[in-house]
Each structure stands twice: as C-alpha cells, then as structure tokens.
Amino acid sequence: MKNIAVFASGSGSNFQAIIDAIQAGKLDAHVTLLVCDHQDAFVVERAKKLGIPSFVFQAKQYSSKEAYEKEIILELTNRDVDFVVLAGYMRILGPTLLSGYEGRIVNIHPSLLPAFPGKDAIGQALRAGVKESGVTVHYVDEGMDTGPIIAQKSVSIDANDTLESLQTKIHAIEHMLYPAVLQTLMTQGGTENDQKARTY
C-alpha cells in the first residue's frame, strides 16, 4: 500500500473525498501527512479529526521557497511518502520538491486543460461563454497546470448555470475522478514515465 501526502490550502473537500474512498475500500493508499500553507484552513481541522498528522507552514517565515520545501521534503521522508497529491494547494512547486518526487506528484484542476489554467478556472470558463468545461488530473511540473495530463472528465455548462451551480457540478466530478485516478496510479505502477492519459 502506497503512502501519500496531500497538499491543500483551503477547505479540503478533495482531501475528504480521498479519505472517504480509502475508508470505503475504493483506494488502496494510506494518507500519512497533510501539508498546508494556511494554519486556519478548514482542511487542517479535517486532518485533526481524522488523526492525520499535519505540517502547517507560513511561507513568509522562510527565507526562500527552497528553504520551506527542504523542510517539507524532510517531513515527507520521515513518513515514507511515496506520492504527493495536490488538492487545492495554491502554490507552484519549486525545483526542490519537483526533483525530490519527480514523476510522483499529481494535481487536480477544475477545467479541461490546457484551457483555463491558474486561479478561478470555473469563473474563467463562465466568462468565456464556453459550452463545456470539466476536470483534469495531471502530473506536476515547473509550470502552472502544464504537466502531462493523466485523465479528464467533462461537464456541460448550461445557459442558466451560475458560478455556484457550476462549482457544484465540477466538485462532484472531482470527488469521483481523483480517487479513481489515484487508485489506478497506486495499483498499476504510477510514475510519469509509465502512465498514459485515460478517459473516465
């Protein structure tokens, strides 16, 4: 069974979906650590209630990205982490983490990449007037949502959709897709070199 660390910055709904999948026997993994860059984020409370250790840091207290990423690497190593799973983590990873876990870092993004990368992807899609958006799971590289795509699932945007209604649609897909993709990665190898894009 693979050990994973989940990185999150906010409420942690995808963190919870991962935990729920593990508890339901749908994901053969063990979450050994939460990494969070906001001490008041609700995901920290989720982890505490579940008895999952957290490493919570404030970037401004470090001299550089390299400095705090070195400390994160130490935390990951101490807990034998095999995979890093980004779930609403709002920082671009630097060379320290990328090299330490090359090919073993994945992210979920609320659009059909390469469309609408970065922040507010759902709002971007609505403002662009497109008829379809969705969710992408991808490997993480040095860019913003530019890594190789592992899987995508689309959702239609109706004329009467609001930001809130589209968020609800996309979150429902995220909570189904991410654990399913992670299960594939955990049980069928799971590095950037031996995985191809999948349709779910």
N, C-alpha and C positions, 0 to 999 in steps of 0.2 A: 504494500500500500504506500503510495507516494505521500510525502509531507508537502503541504502547500502553505505559503504565506499570502494573505490577502492584504492588498494595499487599498485604502479607501480614505476619502476626505470628508464625507457627508453623512447622510442618514444610514447608509449601509443596506439598502434593500437587496442589492445583488449579493452582498455578504450573507444576508439572511437566507436568500434563495439557495446559495451553495450549501450552507449548513443544513437547511431543510432537506436537500437532495441527499446529503450524506446520511442523515438520520433515517431517511426513507429507504435506504439501501440502493439508491439510484446513482450514487457517485462513490467510487472506491478511492477515497482520499481522506487525509486527516489534516485539518487546519491547525497548525501548530503556532501560528502567530498572526496577529493583526498589526499592520504598520499604518499609522495615521499621523497626519501633519497638523491636525487641529484637536486640541485637547477637549474642546467642548462639543465635538461632533457626536451625533447620536450613535454612530457605529461603535464608539468606544463603550457605550452603555450596553449595546447588544453583546459585545465580546465579553464584558464583565459578567453579565447574567449567564452566559454560556460557559464561563470558566476558561475562556481562551485568553492566553497572555497577550498583552498589547505592548508595542513600542510606540509611544507617542512623543513626537518631537516638534520643535518650532524651528524652522529653517533659519530665521533671523538670529538665532542664538549661536549659529555656527559661522565660521569664517568663510566657508565656501560650500558649494554643492558636494564637492569631493569629500569634505570633512564629514558631513552628515551621512553621506552614502557609505563611507567606510564603516561608520558605526552601525548602519543598517546591515551591511554585509556581515559584521560580527554577530549581530542578533540572529540573522538567518543561518549562519554556520553553526551557532550554538544549539539551534533547534533542528538541525539536519534537514533544512528545507530543500526540496527537490525542484519545486516550481514556484514561480512568483505570478500571482494572479491580480491584475489591476481591476478594481471595481469602483469606479468613480474617484480615482486618485488624480488630483488636479495638478500634478507636477510632471514635467518632462524629465525622463530619466537621463542621467549622465553616464559617461563612459565607465565609471567605477561599477555601477550596478549592471550595466549592459554587458560588460566584459566578464563580470563575475558569474552571470547567469545567461550567457549567450545562448540563444535559441530556446530558452526556458522561461520566457516572460511573455504573458499574453494579456490582452486588454479587450474590453467590450466597449463599443461606441454606438450611440443611438442614431446612426444613419447608414445608408448604403455607400460605404467608402468606395471610391475616393471623393464622393460628393459630401459636402458639408463637414469637413474636419473641424477640430477645435471645439471651443465652447459654444453652448447654445445651439447645438446641431438641430434640435427639434424646431426651435424658433427659426433657424435659418431655412429649413425646409418649408415651413409655412409661409414665410415671407417671399420665398422664391416661387410659390404657387405651383409646385410640382404635385403630381397626382399619386406619387408613391415615395415612401421612404422605408426605413427598416432598421435593422440591427446588424452590426458586423463584429465578429470576433477575429482578432488579428495578432500576429506576433509584434513585439515592440522593438523599434529601432530608435535611432537618434532623432528622428523627425517627429512631427505632430500627427499622429494617426496615419503614418505612412508605411508601416511594416506589412509584410506579406499577409494576405487575407487567408484565414482558415475556413470560415463559414459565414454565410449571410442568410438572413430571412427578411422578406419584405412585408410591408403593411401598406394598405391603400389609405390615401388621405381623402376624406370626403369633403364636399363643399362646406358642410356645416361644422367641420372639426375646429376646435379651439386648441390653444396651447395645452390646456389641461386634458382635454379628451385625447389628443394625440400622444401626450406623455403617458396616459393610462394604457393605451394600445401598445406603445413601444416597451414600456416597463413589463407588461405581461409577456411579451416575446423574449425580452432579456432574461427574465426569470426562468423561462423554459429552455432557451437556447444555450445559455452559458454553462449550466451544469451538464447538459448533454454533450457539448463540445469538450468540456474538461474530462468527462468520463472517457471519451474517445482518446484523448491525449494521455490519460493516466494508464489506459489498458492496452494501447496499441503503439507503444514507443513514446512519441511525443516530443520531438525536437523539431526545430525549424527545418532541418535537412530531410526529415523523413515523413513530413506531413504535406498533403495536398489539400487545396480548397474543397470544401464539402457543402452540399446543399441539405438543409434540414427542413 
